[in-house]
Amino acid sequence: MNSQSRIDKTNYYLDIAETVLERGTCLRRNYGSIIVKNDEIISTGYAGAPRGRKNCIDLGYCRREQLNIPRGMRYEICRSVHAEANAIISASRRDMIGATLYLVGIEAKSGEYVANASSCSMCKRMIINSGISTVVVRMSKDSYTTVDVYNEWVLNDDSLQGDGAY
């Protein structure tokens, strides 16, 4: 392999996050995330029920889907701990300050990347408080968007308007 065909670092980390999501247990969308600082993976996380509770794939249904709750709304009804939250729970805050979180979402039914993927409002708050400075979200196999947490989620506080959905 020559240097021209070598994968760039961002897609390398997104590929790892995409592998992590394969452990997800959601019937709607599976997300995987990794937190990286100084080129070292600090922690990983995927969407799934809290330890010891049954996952939606084990139950055979999604409560939010049964209630026709749209994407981005009413996450308190969801059984899962989100990928970002699980990665944050597994890391030390001192290790997350200034780190980057890589996030990939896949639609469970189609296997396609989640369109306009983003962290939910609860995960945004956890990311802000964890000290993570950047979030990179995969949009397609080769494209992604980068969020500057302070400028886009702290200074531009979307919780002050709208209904909280993304």
C-alpha positions as CSV (number, residue, x, y, z in Angstrom):
1,M,0.0,0.0,0.0
2,N,1.4,3.4,-0.9
3,S,0.8,6.7,0.8
4,Q,-1.6,7.8,-1.9
5,S,-4.1,5.0,-1.1
6,R,-3.8,5.3,2.7
7,I,-7.1,6.2,4.4
8,D,-7.2,9.6,6.0
9,K,-7.3,9.8,9.8
10,T,-10.9,11.1,10.0
11,N,-12.3,8.3,7.9
12,Y,-10.1,5.8,9.8
13,Y,-11.8,6.8,13.1
14,L,-15.2,7.0,11.5
15,D,-14.7,3.4,10.2
16,I,-13.9,2.3,13.7
17,A,-17.0,4.0,15.0
18,E,-19.0,2.3,12.3
19,T,-17.7,-1.1,13.5
20,V,-18.7,-0.2,17.0
21,L,-22.3,0.4,16.0
22,E,-22.5,-3.2,14.9
23,R,-23.0,-4.0,18.6
24,G,-26.1,-1.7,18.7
25,T,-29.5,-3.2,19.6
26,C,-31.9,-0.5,18.3
27,L,-34.6,-1.6,15.8
28,R,-34.7,1.9,14.3
29,R,-31.2,3.3,14.1
30,N,-27.8,2.1,15.4
31,Y,-25.1,4.6,16.2
32,G,-21.5,4.0,17.2
33,S,-19.1,6.5,18.6
34,I,-15.5,6.7,19.7
35,I,-13.8,9.5,21.6
36,V,-10.2,10.2,20.5
37,K,-7.6,12.5,22.0
38,N,-4.0,12.8,20.8
39,D,-4.5,10.0,18.3
40,E,-5.6,7.6,21.1
41,I,-9.0,6.1,21.4
42,I,-10.2,7.0,24.9
43,S,-13.6,5.1,24.8
44,T,-16.3,3.6,22.5
45,G,-20.0,3.5,22.8
46,Y,-23.0,2.1,20.9
47,A,-26.8,2.4,21.4
48,G,-28.3,-0.2,23.7
49,A,-30.4,-0.7,26.8
50,P,-28.9,-0.1,30.2
51,R,-26.8,-3.1,31.5
52,G,-29.1,-5.9,32.6
53,R,-32.2,-4.6,30.9
54,K,-33.6,-6.3,27.7
55,N,-32.7,-4.6,24.4
56,C,-35.3,-3.8,21.8
57,I,-33.9,-6.5,19.5
58,D,-34.6,-9.0,22.3
59,L,-38.1,-7.6,23.0
60,G,-38.9,-7.5,19.3
61,Y,-40.3,-4.0,19.3
62,C,-39.4,-0.3,19.7
63,R,-41.7,1.6,22.0
64,R,-41.1,4.9,20.2
65,E,-42.0,3.2,16.9
66,Q,-45.2,1.8,18.4
67,L,-46.2,5.3,19.5
68,N,-45.2,6.8,16.1
69,I,-42.8,9.2,17.8
70,P,-40.8,11.1,15.1
71,R,-37.0,11.2,15.0
72,G,-35.5,13.7,17.3
73,M,-38.4,13.8,19.8
74,R,-39.3,12.2,23.2
75,Y,-36.0,10.3,23.8
76,E,-37.0,9.8,27.4
77,I,-39.2,7.0,26.1
78,C,-36.3,5.2,24.3
79,R,-34.9,2.2,26.1
80,S,-31.4,2.8,24.8
81,V,-28.5,4.7,26.2
82,H,-27.2,6.5,23.2
83,A,-23.8,5.8,21.7
84,E,-22.4,9.2,22.7
85,A,-23.6,8.8,26.2
86,N,-22.1,5.3,26.5
87,A,-18.7,6.6,25.3
88,I,-18.8,9.5,27.7
89,I,-19.8,7.2,30.6
90,S,-16.8,5.0,29.9
91,A,-14.2,7.8,29.9
92,S,-12.7,10.2,32.4
93,R,-13.5,13.8,32.0
94,R,-9.8,14.8,32.1
95,D,-9.2,12.6,29.1
96,M,-12.2,14.1,27.2
97,I,-11.2,17.7,27.5
98,G,-10.3,18.9,24.0
99,A,-11.1,15.4,22.5
100,T,-13.0,14.6,19.3
101,L,-16.1,12.3,19.2
102,Y,-16.6,10.4,16.0
103,L,-20.2,9.4,15.3
104,V,-21.8,7.1,12.7
105,G,-25.5,6.2,12.4
106,I,-27.0,3.4,10.3
107,E,-30.7,2.9,9.6
108,A,-31.5,-0.6,11.0
109,K,-34.0,-1.6,8.3
110,S,-32.1,-0.3,5.2
111,G,-28.5,-0.3,6.3
112,E,-28.1,3.2,4.9
113,Y,-26.4,6.0,6.7
114,V,-28.7,8.1,8.8
115,A,-29.6,11.3,6.8
116,N,-28.6,14.5,8.5
117,A,-27.3,12.5,11.6
118,S,-26.6,14.6,14.7
119,S,-26.5,14.1,18.4
120,C,-29.9,14.5,20.2
121,S,-30.4,17.4,22.6
122,M,-29.6,15.3,25.6
123,C,-26.3,14.0,24.1
124,K,-25.3,17.5,23.0
125,R,-25.6,18.6,26.7
126,M,-23.4,15.7,27.8
127,I,-20.9,16.4,25.1
128,I,-20.7,20.0,26.1
129,N,-20.2,19.1,29.8
130,S,-17.7,16.4,29.0
131,G,-15.2,18.9,27.5
132,I,-15.2,17.3,24.1
133,S,-14.4,20.1,21.6
134,T,-15.2,18.5,18.2
135,V,-17.8,16.1,16.9
136,V,-17.3,14.5,13.5
137,V,-20.4,12.8,12.0
138,R,-20.4,10.5,9.0
139,M,-22.8,11.5,6.2
140,S,-21.7,8.9,3.7
141,K,-18.8,6.4,3.3
142,D,-16.5,9.3,2.3
143,S,-18.2,12.5,3.6
144,Y,-18.6,13.9,7.0
145,T,-19.5,17.0,8.8
146,T,-17.5,18.6,11.7
147,V,-19.0,20.4,14.6
148,D,-17.1,22.9,16.7
149,V,-18.9,22.2,20.0
150,Y,-18.3,25.6,21.6
151,N,-19.2,27.7,18.5
152,E,-22.1,25.6,17.2
153,W,-23.7,24.1,20.3
154,V,-22.7,26.4,23.2
155,L,-22.8,29.9,21.6
156,N,-25.6,28.8,19.2
157,D,-27.9,27.4,21.9
158,D,-30.6,25.7,19.9
159,S,-32.4,24.8,23.2
160,L,-33.7,28.3,23.4
161,Q,-35.9,28.0,20.4
162,G,-37.9,25.3,18.5
163,D,-39.2,22.0,19.9
164,G,-35.8,20.4,20.7
165,A,-35.8,18.1,17.6
166,Y,-32.9,18.1,15.2
